[in-house]
Amino acid sequence: MTVQPIRLFGDPVLRTPAAEVVDFDKELAILVRDLWETMESQGGAGLAAPQLGVGLRVFTYHCDGAAGHLVNPTWTALGEEYQDGEEGCLSIPGMYWDCRRHRDVVARGWDMHGEPIEVRGSDMLARCIQHETDHLDGVLFVDRLDAETRKAAMKAIRAADWFDGTLPTIKESPHPLFGGETVGRS
C-alpha cells in the first residue's frame, strides 16, 4: 500500500498552481496509484496531487458510483443551475461548510496512459470535479465561501489541533462561477 501523508491547510503547495503533465510515464502511474490509495484510506471523494505535495495537474475521484482519475483536467458547466451543500476537504480535516457549486459539469482530460477522457457529473460528482480542479489551481473551497461563513471557517481552522498557524493568501479562481464572474477575495 502506498498511502502518503496529506498536506494540510497552510502548506504553500496547496496555494501554488500545478503544472501540466507532459510525461505519461511510470512515475505518473505511481502518482495516480498513490493518490487513489491515499484517497481511499481516508474515505475521501477526491484527492489532488498538490495534496500529496506534488505540483502536477492530476486528481482521483470516487463518489456517486463513479471512480477514476483525470490528468490535465478542464471542466465546463452544463446549464445555469447551482447547488448549495456541505463540502469538506482532506486538507482541512473534520470540517465542513456549505459551498455553492455548479450542479452539472463535464470534465475533459486524459488518463495516465494519455488517452482522452470525458466525465459528466451532477450533484456530488460535479462538486468533486470542481473542488479537485480548484486544488490544481491553488484554490481551496474555503475561498468560495460567503464572507460570514469564511470568517467562521477561518476561526474554526485556527482553533484546530492540526493547524500550525500558517495563514495562506486567498486566491482568485480562474474558473467562472455564479453566472460568469470569477470568485476571489483578497
C-alpha positions, 0 to 999 in steps of 0.5 A, a space after each residue: 500500500 502506498 498511502 502518503 501523508 496529506 498536506 494540510 491547510 497552510 502548506 504553500 503547495 496547496 496555494 501554488 498552481 500545478 503544472 501540466 503533465 507532459 510525461 505519461 510515464 511510470 512515475 505518473 502511474 505511481 502518482 495516480 496509484 498513490 493518490 487513489 490509495 491515499 484517497 481511499 484510506 481516508 474515505 475521501 471523494 477526491 484527492 489532488 496531487 498538490 495534496 500529496 505535495 506534488 505540483 502536477 495537474 492530476 486528481 482521483 475521484 470516487 463518489 456517486 458510483 463513479 471512480 477514476 482519475 483525470 490528468 490535465 483536467 478542464 471542466 465546463 458547466 452544463 446549464 445555469 443551475 447551482 447547488 448549495 451543500 456541505 463540502 469538506 476537504 482532506 486538507 482541512 480535516 473534520 470540517 465542513 461548510 456549505 459551498 455553492 457549486 455548479 450542479 452539472 459539469 463535464 470534465 475533459 482530460 486524459 488518463 495516465 496512459 494519455 488517452 482522452 477522457 470525458 466525465 459528466 457529473 451532477 450533484 456530488 460528482 460535479 462538486 468533486 470535479 470542481 473542488 479537485 480542479 480548484 486544488 490544481 489551481 491553488 484554490 481551496 473551497 474555503 475561498 468560495 465561501 460567503 464572507 460570514 461563513 469564511 470568517 467562521 471557517 477561518 476561526 474554526 481552522 485556527 482553533 484546530 489541533 492540526 493547524 500550525 498557524 500558517 495563514 495562506 493568501 486567498 486566491 482568485 479562481 480562474 474558473 467562472 462561477 455564479 453566472 460568469 464572474 470569477 470568485 476571489 477575495 483578497 
